[in-house]
Amino acid sequence: MPGKASLEARQYYAHPRNYFWRMMSSILNVPAEASYETRCEALIGQGLALWDVLKTCERSSSLDADIVDSSIIPNDFETFLSQHVGIRTIFFNGAKAEKTYLQHVHPGLPERFAGIRLVRLPSTSPANASIPFEVKLQHWQEVGLDG
């Protein structure tokens, strides 16, 4: 789920210390300083979608660890994947996104989606500061190879 800064800005990865847009700038030449709309259009132009695992949840802060498990409602991946049949890989921005998908989405998907590759990448969140940008970037390069 987006953090407080992203929810307030109504933009994915709006926190100034989140590395997501810096990653996309380095990997895909998506201009990090461009308007949010331009950045999203650039991702689409590269064949990438940006979507949350969760449709809604409750939490007391921006930390994924504060998500109340009983409040989790996942997004409708079955419909999304049915409407976007070219999706080959789902990349997760961190362990919580992957874990939530595997618990709340994956078990209910039809067999026809079994061939979609699932890849967890290190979180771009400022809360994941123990991994330097350069190390994260090495892992995130895979997005550019698959996009």
Secondary structure, 3 states (H helix, E strand, C coil): CCCHHHHHHCCCCCCCCCCHHHHHHHHHCCCCCCCHHHHHHHHHHCCCCCCCCEEECCECCCCHHHECHHHCEECCHHHHHHHCCCCCEEEEECHHHHHHHHHHCHHHCCHHHCCCEEEEECCCCHHHCCCCHHHHHHHHHHHHHHC
